[in-house]
Amino acid sequence: MVLTASDLVIMSALLLQVAGISFVVRLDGFISKKHRRYLLIINLLIFLLIAQNVVEYLLINYYPYPYYRTIVAIFGYSIRPAILVLFLYIVTPERHYIIPWIMVGVNAALYMTALFSRLTFWIGDGNNYNGGPLSNFSLYISLVLLAYLLWRTICKYRGVSKGEMSLPVMIVPVIVLSIIADMTINYKYQVVDYLTAVIVSSNVFYYTWLHMRFVREHEKGLMMEQRVGMMLTQIKPHFLYNSLGAIEELCDSDPKAAKAATVKFSRYLRGNMDSISTEGVIPFEKELSHAKLYLELEQIRFEDALEVKYDISCTDFKLPALTLEPLAENAVRHGVRENDDGRGCVTISTREQNDSYEVSVRDDGPGFDPDTLPNDGETHIGIQNVRDRLEKVCGGSLRIDSSDKGTIATIIIPKE
């Protein structure tokens, strides 16, 4: 047999990895079309590299045709640096990498001189390989590109933890060891050289690592969409229209007050926009300031009909953004404005307990059944958003107590 059973097992294992990654890449919904295209090209080149190894093995041991062996060897020397450049596109696909491609072209052109010179290598009498003065040029080019790939990866994912960053870093010494093994160990009877085997395995590990990064980025995108949606639910159209209408009236009657109201309105919108990029907790005073802006804008509209009181006994704690303002809005809309005379009071207070901080928003409206929130859709969404953010961000909770004498919504923030 030209190929032994062990040769067939090794080839099958390597080809199975290439085929498996190609199949998974085609079905991977987390990567872009551009990434998918580059990964499939990489897998095609790796398949061709395995085929080159097999053909060269046959030309070395069973079919001694020096000319054909020279052509096959040139192809092998040329294809390895190209694979590394394509991996650069996986890390940062927006770049063009002109210099790396020039290096690949120079490398290929240099090894093509083996057809008529002994600058890089030649196949001598007896089908023996002989290295020229630049026989290791492909090795040096590959090491430079490998180092550049590692550097680009670290720059792109510099915020990744050291544990996650260990995988692409560990690939580099393994590749270097495989190169040393190919240079020092006689692989005449190996159907696939060490470097090719390591390239196949590295492709699997590198794709797995990149897939994790793609999934993380996809999750961040979803979270950003959720935060945008949350922000949009907080800025109700009727509030915008009413606030702008009140400012418009002030422009004629009190221009200075209109200017001050415009500044408050701008600060309020900016606070909602800032919440998009806020993933964790913020100081209570910052959230309280945002709620105050909302209430001051409502007081411009309702004047003396809306009274606001503050009983703040502690402020040295943090809570998720956009958790207090929605409760203040519900207190105005479904508390004060539901009174027969349209008048009422909203009180915001804080208390420090042994194991938690409590923030309460009280109104003196007609109250409602907490188990069946007002059926306006927006209230359900606002209350649920507050509960979700409290639970997910800081392990907090929201308690609502209501009677015919008013409603108290209490945010509970654990000290832990």
N, C-alpha and C positions, 0 to 999 in steps of 0.2 A: 504493500500500500504506500502511496506517495505521502498521505497524511495519516498519522497514527490516531488511535482512539483518543489519546490525551489531547492531541492537536485539535481534533474535532470538538471536544468538550470545551476547550478554551475559546475557540472561535465562536461556538454556539452561545457561550455565556456573554461574550462581548457583543455579538450581534443582537442578542436578546435585550441587552441594556440599551443599545442604540434604538432598536425598534420600539421598546417600551417607552423611552423618553419621547420619541417622535409621536407615538400614539397619544400619550398624556398631553403633550404640548398642543396637539390639534384640538383637544377637548377642554383645555384649560380656559375657563371663563374669566380668570382674574388678570390675564395678561392682554396687552394690546395686540392688534394685528401686526404692527411693526415688530414687536418683540417675538411674536409667534413666527414670523417670516425668518428672522435672523436665527432663531433656535433651530428651525427646520433646516436651514442652510448649513449650520454647524453640524447637525447630525448627519447630513448628506456627506459633508467633507470627512467626518470621522469614519463613516462607512467606507468611503473611498480610501482612507488611510489604512483601514484594516485590509481591504482588498489589495492595496499596494504591498503591505507586509507579506501577505500570502503569496502573491505573484513573485516578489523578490526571493522569498524562501524557496519557491520551486525553481527559480532561475539559478539560485546558488547551489542547490543540492541535486537537482534532477535534470534540468534543461540548461546546460552551459552555453548561453548566447550572450556574450559580453555586451554587444550593442544594445540589445533589449534590456539587459540588466541596468545598463547606464541610464537609459530613458526612465525606467521605473524608479531608480534611485533619485534621479533629478526631481521627479514628481513628489516623492516622499519628502525631500529636503524643502521643497517649495510650499507644500500644503500646510505644514505644521505652524509656521508663523501666521499664515492667513487665518487659521482657526482662532488664534489668540486675538487678532485684530477684530474678528467678528464678535468675540466675547466683550470687547470694549463697547460695542453698540448695544449689548444687553444692559450694561451698566448705565451708560449715558447715550441713548439713541439719537439725541438731538445734535451731537457733534459729528464732524466729517472725518477726522483722523487722516488728514492728507499725508502727514509725515510718516505715520506707521505704514500706510499703504505704499509709500515710496520705498520704505525699508523692505517690505515684502517683495516689491518688484525688483529691486536691486539684488536681493537674495536669489530670486528665481533666475534672473539673468546671469548672475555669477555662476550658478551651478549648471546652467545650460552650456557653459564653456567646456564642460567635461566631454562634450561631443567632439571637440577638436583640440583640447589642450589638457594639461595636467595641473592647472591652477588649483582646482578644488579636490578632485579625485579622478582616478581612472581604474578601469578593470584590466588588469594585466594578463600575462600568460597564465594558463591554468585556471582562468576565471577567478583570479584573486583580486580582492579590493585593495587599493593603495590610496592613501591620503596625500593630498597636495598641501602646499603652504597655507591655503585657506579652507582646509577641509572642515574646520569647526565653525565656519562663518554662520551657518544656520543656527548652530547652538547659541552663539553669542547674541544673534538677533532675537532669538526666542527668549533668552533670559532677560534681555532689555524690555521686550514687550510684556513679558510676564510681570516684571517689576512695575511697569507702567500700569498694567491692568490692576495689580494689587493697590497701587497708589490711587487710581481713579475710584476703585471700590471703596477704599477707606474715606476718601473725600466725599463721595456721594452719600455714604451711610455713616457719617462720623457720629451721629447721635445714637447709633445702635449700641447696645450693651456689649461689654467685652466678651461675654459668653457667646452671643450670637455672631460676633465678628470673628470668633476663633475658627470657624469652618473655612471661609475663603483664605484665611491666613495659613491654615494648616496644609492646604493644597500645595502651596509653593515649595516647602521643603520636600514633600513627597515627589513632586515633579523633578526637582534637582537630584534627588537620590536615584530616580529612575534613569536620568541621563548619565549619572556616574556609573550605574550598573551596566548600561548599554556600552559604555566606553571601556569598561574593565573586564566584563564577562563575555566570553565567546558565545554569541547568540546564533551561531551558524545553524544550529539545529532547533531554534525556536521559530515557530510559525509566526508569532507576533512578538515584537520586541517590547521591552519593559515600558518605554515611554508611551507607546501606543496604548498599552493596557491601562496605564495611569491616566492618560488623556480621556479614555472612555469613562473610567470611574469618576474622574474629576468632573466630567460633564454632568454626570448624574447628581453628584453632591452639589455642584454649583447651581444647577437648575433648582434643586430642592431648596437651597438657601434663598435663591432669588424669588422662588415661588412664595416663600414665607414673607419676604419683603413686599411682594405684590399684594398679598392678602392683607398685610398690615395697612398698606397705602389705600387699598379699597375700603377697609373698615374706617379709616380716617375720613375718607370721602363721604361715606354714609353718615358718620357722626356730624360732619360739617353740614350736610343736607338737613339732618335732623335739627341742628342748632339754628339753621336759617329758617326752617319751618316753625320752630319754637318762637323765634324772634317775630316772624310775621303774625303768629297768633297773638303775640303780646301787643303789637301795634294795630289796634282795631281801626278800621276805616272811619267809623263814626266818631271816634276820639280825634282823629286827625282833622276831619271836617269841622267838628265843633270847636276845636282849639284854634284852627285857622280863622273860623268865623268870628270867634271872640277877639282875636288879635286884630282882625279887620275892623271891627267896631271901635276898638281902642285907637286905631290910627286916626280917626276923626275926633274922638273926644279927648284922648290923652296920649299924644304921641310918645312921651317918655315912657309911660307904662307899656305901650305897644312894643317899644324897643326892648324893654326889660323882659316882656313876655316872649318875644322872638328869641332872645338869648336862652331863656329857659327851655323853650321848645326845641331849639337846636341841641342843647345839652342833653335833653331827654332822648332824642333820636340817636345821638352819638352813643349814649349809654346802652341802648338796645343793640347798636351795631357792634360795640365792644364785646357784648355777650357772645357773639358768634365764635370768637377765638378764645373764649374762657372755658376751659375744660374742668378745672378744679374749683376750689372755694375762693372767695374774695372776702376782704374785711367787711364786717357788718356795717361800719360807717359808710362805706362806699355804696352798699345796697340800700341803706337807709337814705342816702343822698338822692339816689335815683327815684325812690318812692316819693320823697318830698317834692321832687320836680313834677311828678305826675299830679300830686295833690294840689300843688300851687297852681298848675295849669287849670285844674278843675275849679279851683276857687275863683280864678279869673272869670270863668264862665258862670258859675252859680253865685258868686259874690257871698253875701252873708248867709245864704241858705246852707252852705257847707262849712261846718266848723271842724278844725283838725287840732287834736291835742297830742302831745308827746310825753310819755312817762318813761324815760330812758335811764335805767339804773346801772346798766353795764353795757359795754361796747367791745370789750377785749375778746372777741371770738370771731370766727369766720363761718360763712355759709355759702351755698351755691348761688350764682348770679341768677337774677330774675325769679326769686322765690317770694320776696316780700311785696314787690310792686303789684303782681297779679292779685294778691289778697287785698291790697288797698283798693284796687280797681273794683273788685267784687263788692267790697264794703260800700263803695260809693254807689254803684249801679244797682245792687240788689238789697242794699240796706237803707241808706239815706234816701235815695230817689224813690223807694217804694213806700215811704211814709205818705200819709194822706196830704200833708201840706208841703211835701217835697223838701223838707228841711231835716237836718240831722247832724250828728257828730261822729267822726271817725277818730279813734284813739289807737296809737301805736305805742306799745310798751315792751320793755325787756326785763327779765328776771334771771338771776343766777341761782340754780339749784345745786344740790350736792354733786350730781353726776351729769348735769346738762345745763344748757342755756335755753331759755324760752323767749320767743318773740311772738307777741300777740297783736292781732288786729281786731279791734272791737268796733261794732257799729250799733246804733240804737234803732235799727229798722224793725219791721214786723216779724223777722225771722222766717225760718222754713225748716222742713224736715231734712236733717243732714243725710239721711239715707236716700233721699230723692232730691238731688240738687235742682235748682231752677232749670226748667226745660228750655234753655235757649241755645244749647249746643256749645257755645263759647265757654260758658262757665265750667261745664264738664271737662273740656279740653284744658282750660287754664289750671283747674284744681289738680287734674291728673298729671299735668306737666310738673307742677310743684312737687307733688308726692314722688314722682319718678326721680326727679333730680335730687331731692333730699335723700332718698333711699340709696341711689346708685353712687352719688358723689361723696356723701359723708355719713351714711348710715342713719340719717335723721328720719323724722316722721312729721306728719301733719294731722292735727286733731281739730275737729270742727264741732263746736257746741252751739246750739241755736234754740231759742225760745221766742215767745211772743214779745219779749223785751229786747231782742237784738241777737246778734251772732258774734261769736268769738272764734277766730281761726288762729291756732297756736302752732308755731313751728318749734320743734324740739330738736336741738342739736346736741348730740352726746359729746361730753368733754374729751373722750378718747379720740 
